[in-house]
């Protein structure tokens, strides 16, 4: 006697498995693509050259950063959102401290910890600086104040803010009593 078997239900299971794998791959690459737009290198490529930014007639936010900087990486997703929201209203320039081309600017703004942000008005005049990781709300409110011309170069400057930084490994170390040393411990000379 020949035993008949029921028709196989393997085809629907295989289709479900293939669809699940394709969704997982799409999610993986979608996340990587989104993170790629938030990365420091992607933001640096999209940044406006500082000379162009300062001559644009728009407020400018200049960021000193490095690819190895943990604090810079931590702020990158929030800064990507800010840059998207203020696109066309504010210029964003990024200066990599590992590039010796920016040594004059590094010295001019006494950059000894990163991220280090410098805010400029529409005329390219320095309004103030903030150092270290900053809440997104601080960055946005400062940009809003500058855009509304409520911060003037001849008025009170932007309040000095200091957050967690990655110390610069090049140049001279800050004195231990210098508030820009970003540490309460003595720095080796």
Secondary structure, DSSP 8 states (H G I E B T S, - for coil): ---------HHHHHHHHHHHHHHHHHHHHHHHHHHHHHSHHHHHHHS--HHHHHTTTSEEEEEEE-TT-HHHHHHHHHHHHHHHHTTTTEEEEEEETTSGGGHHHHHHTT--EESEEEEE-TTS-EEEEEES---HHHHHHHHHHHHTT-S-TTS-----EE---EE-SSS----TT-GGG--SS----
